[in-house]
């Protein structure tokens, strides 16, 4: 049974990647430093840094032929809903990769919804009890959930937990995470998406047999 938010067309009416980026660019261009509190100014710097990160990933990442072939096997409509916010550093590294992957198949309707505007949805997709983003949830056209991904590749998520358990300062942890992304991020994401898509297609095929 589909979640009510799916029946209410919340994911369907979410932002496209292009709309999300356009609003982000506009927000950055309209910043008024004179009206910002110290906390707001710090948040604005995060948003500007993340915009630089996302544009860098966009310019460098290309979907592999292997993943393109797997994506080509998707023959029925899907909605890929990403929950995120533009101040999230992990999202800046991962979102453009997911968007490019989704763009490879016209059956995929890629939509973005904001975590802070939809806490009731975010709370259905917690990571170890936290509202970690980005979170991708994939549905078929009836609203059946096919798979989830996020907020980071598993290897990096395991490193995050390890460093946290060791008592490493939060800013030091994120320094290591962002140093890891350019070397391994897209490659690890592709491995995981290949597995997730393949598994979901097998399940769909089994359901059709029934």
C-alpha positions in Angstrom: 0.0 0.0 0.0 1.3 3.4 -0.9 2.1 6.0 1.8 -0.4 8.8 2.0 2.3 11.3 0.9 2.6 9.3 -2.3 -1.1 9.2 -2.8 -1.1 13.0 -2.2 1.4 13.4 -5.0 4.0 15.0 -2.8 7.0 13.4 -4.5 5.4 13.9 -8.0 5.1 17.6 -7.3 8.5 18.0 -5.8 11.2 20.1 -7.5 13.2 18.9 -10.5 16.9 18.9 -10.1 17.1 22.0 -12.4 14.5 23.9 -10.3 16.4 23.0 -7.1 19.7 24.3 -8.5 18.1 27.4 -9.9 16.6 28.3 -6.6 19.9 27.6 -4.9 21.8 29.9 -7.3 19.2 32.6 -6.8 19.4 32.3 -3.0 23.2 32.7 -3.1 23.0 35.7 -5.4 20.5 37.4 -3.1 22.4 37.1 0.1 22.6 40.2 2.2 25.5 40.0 4.6 24.4 43.2 6.4 21.1 41.5 7.5 22.6 38.2 8.5 23.2 37.1 12.1 26.5 35.3 12.8 24.7 32.0 12.6 23.0 32.9 9.4 26.3 34.1 7.9 27.9 30.7 8.8 25.0 28.9 7.2 25.3 31.0 4.1 28.9 30.1 3.8 28.0 26.4 3.9 25.5 26.9 1.1 28.1 28.7 -1.1 30.7 26.0 -0.4 28.2 23.3 -1.2 27.3 25.0 -4.4 30.9 24.9 -5.5 31.1 21.2 -4.5 28.0 20.3 -6.5 29.1 22.1 -9.6 32.5 20.4 -9.4 30.9 16.9 -9.2 28.6 17.8 -12.1 31.6 18.7 -14.2 33.5 15.6 -13.5 31.1 12.7 -13.1 29.9 10.6 -16.0 27.7 7.6 -15.7 29.6 4.4 -16.5 28.5 2.2 -19.5 27.9 -0.7 -17.1 25.4 1.4 -15.0 23.8 2.8 -18.2 23.1 -0.8 -19.3 21.6 -1.7 -16.0 19.4 1.5 -16.0 18.2 0.6 -19.5 16.5 -2.5 -18.1 14.0 -0.3 -16.2 11.0 -0.5 -18.4 8.2 0.7 -16.1 7.7 4.2 -14.6 9.5 4.9 -11.3 9.7 8.0 -9.1 13.1 8.7 -7.4 12.4 10.9 -4.4 15.4 12.6 -2.8 14.9 14.3 0.6 17.6 16.9 1.1 18.6 20.5 1.9 21.2 22.7 0.2 23.2 23.2 3.4 24.1 19.5 3.6 27.6 18.7 2.6 27.0 15.1 1.8 24.1 16.1 -0.5 26.4 18.4 -2.4 28.7 15.3 -3.1 25.9 12.8 -3.8 22.9 14.6 -5.2 24.5 15.4 -8.6 25.6 11.8 -9.0 22.1 10.5 -8.3 20.5 13.1 -10.7 22.8 12.1 -13.5 22.1 8.4 -12.9 18.3 9.1 -13.0 18.5 11.1 -16.2 19.8 8.1 -18.1 16.3 6.6 -18.3 13.2 8.5 -19.3 11.0 6.1 -17.2 12.6 7.7 -14.1 10.8 10.8 -12.7 13.4 12.4 -10.4 12.1 14.7 -7.8 13.5 16.6 -4.8 11.6 17.4 -1.6 13.0 19.5 1.3 13.5 17.8 4.7 12.6 20.8 6.8 9.3 21.2 4.8 8.4 17.5 5.1 9.5 16.2 8.5 6.6 13.7 8.5 8.2 12.1 5.4 11.8 12.4 6.6 10.8 10.5 9.8 9.8 7.5 7.8 13.4 7.2 6.4 15.7 7.8 9.4 19.3 6.6 9.4 20.2 5.1 12.8 17.5 7.3 14.3 18.7 10.5 12.7 17.3 12.7 9.9 20.4 12.2 7.8 20.3 13.5 4.2 20.4 13.0 1.3 17.9 10.1 1.3 16.8 8.5 -1.9 13.6 6.5 -1.9 12.5 4.8 -5.2 8.9 3.9 -5.9 7.0 2.2 -8.7 4.0 4.1 -10.2 1.6 2.6 -7.6 3.8 3.8 -4.7 5.4 0.5 -3.8 8.8 1.1 -2.4 11.6 -0.5 -4.5 14.7 0.6 -2.6 16.4 3.2 -0.5 19.8 4.8 -0.6 21.7 7.3 1.6 22.9 9.4 3.1 26.4 8.2 2.1 28.0 5.2 0.4 28.2 2.3 2.9 32.0 2.4 3.1 31.9 6.1 4.1 29.0 5.6 6.5 31.0 2.9 8.3 34.0 5.3 8.5 31.7 8.0 9.9 30.5 5.7 12.7 34.0 4.6 13.4 35.4 8.1 13.7 32.4 9.2 15.8 32.9 6.3 18.2 36.6 7.3 18.5 35.5 10.7 19.7 36.9 12.6 16.8 35.7 16.2 16.6 32.8 16.7 14.2 34.6 19.2 12.0 37.6 16.8 11.7 35.3 13.9 10.8 33.8 16.0 7.9 37.2 17.0 6.7 38.0 13.3 6.2 34.6 12.6 4.6 35.0 15.4 2.0 38.6 14.3 1.3 37.3 10.8 0.5 34.5 11.8 -1.9 36.6 13.1 -4.9 38.7 9.8 -4.9 36.0 7.2 -4.2 32.5 8.7 -4.0 31.0 8.2 -7.4 32.7 4.8 -7.9 31.3 3.5 -4.6 27.8 4.9 -5.4 27.8 3.2 -8.8 28.6 -0.2 -7.2 25.7 0.2 -4.8 23.2 1.4 -7.4 24.1 -1.5 -9.7 23.3 -3.9 -6.9 20.1 -2.0 -5.8 18.7 -1.7 -9.3 19.5 -5.3 -10.2 17.8 -6.6 -7.0 14.7 -4.4 -7.5 14.3 -5.6 -11.1 14.5 -9.2 -10.0 11.8 -8.6 -7.4 9.6 -6.8 -10.0 10.0 -9.7 -12.4 9.1 -12.2 -9.7 6.0 -10.2 -8.9 4.9 -10.3 -12.5 5.3 -14.1 -12.6 2.9 -14.3 -9.7 
